[in-house]
Amino acid sequence: MVVRRQISHIPEIEITVKGLQILDNETICLWPQSTNRLYQRPILLLAASEANAVNDHQAAVRVKS
């Protein structure tokens, strides 16, 4: 999957390739497709119900086929 990230107060956009894994608890794991060991840990996106309980930050996730 191609991931596009833009932080609201920064004009730059980052586009990367990630593997997608959805866990049983609806947590989404984005796996970087990198040969660099520093960038091989998954990025975890909590299920909406858990994310709201953890913090006030908002993220938009769009999946296009």
C-alpha positions in Angstrom: 0.0 0.0 0.0 1.1 3.5 -0.6 0.9 5.8 2.4 0.7 9.6 2.1 1.4 11.6 5.2 1.0 15.3 5.7 1.3 17.1 9.0 -1.1 20.1 9.1 1.4 22.8 10.1 4.2 21.6 7.7 3.8 22.1 3.9 5.8 18.9 3.0 4.2 15.5 2.1 5.8 12.1 2.6 4.9 9.2 0.4 6.1 5.7 1.3 5.3 2.0 0.5 4.0 0.0 3.5 2.6 -3.5 4.0 -0.8 -3.6 5.6 -1.9 -5.9 8.5 -5.2 -5.6 10.4 -5.1 -7.3 13.8 -8.1 -9.0 15.6 -8.6 -5.9 17.8 -8.9 -3.7 14.7 -5.5 -2.2 15.2 -3.8 -1.5 11.8 -0.1 -2.2 11.4 1.7 -0.5 8.5 4.9 -2.3 7.8 7.7 -0.2 6.1 9.2 -1.9 3.1 12.7 -0.9 3.8 16.1 -2.7 3.8 17.3 -0.2 6.5 16.9 -1.8 10.0 16.0 1.6 11.5 12.8 1.6 9.4 11.5 -1.9 9.8 9.3 -1.6 12.8 5.5 -1.4 12.2 3.6 1.9 12.6 0.5 1.1 14.7 -2.8 2.9 14.1 -5.2 2.2 17.0 -8.8 1.3 16.4 -10.9 4.5 16.6 -12.5 3.6 19.9 -9.0 3.0 21.5 -7.4 6.1 19.8 -10.1 8.4 21.3 -9.5 7.1 24.8 -5.7 7.5 24.5 -5.3 11.0 23.1 -6.9 14.0 21.4 -4.8 13.8 18.2 -6.7 13.1 15.0 -5.5 11.3 11.9 -7.1 10.7 8.6 -6.6 7.3 7.0 -7.7 6.6 3.5 -7.3 3.4 1.7 -7.5 3.5 -2.1 -7.6 0.4 -4.3 
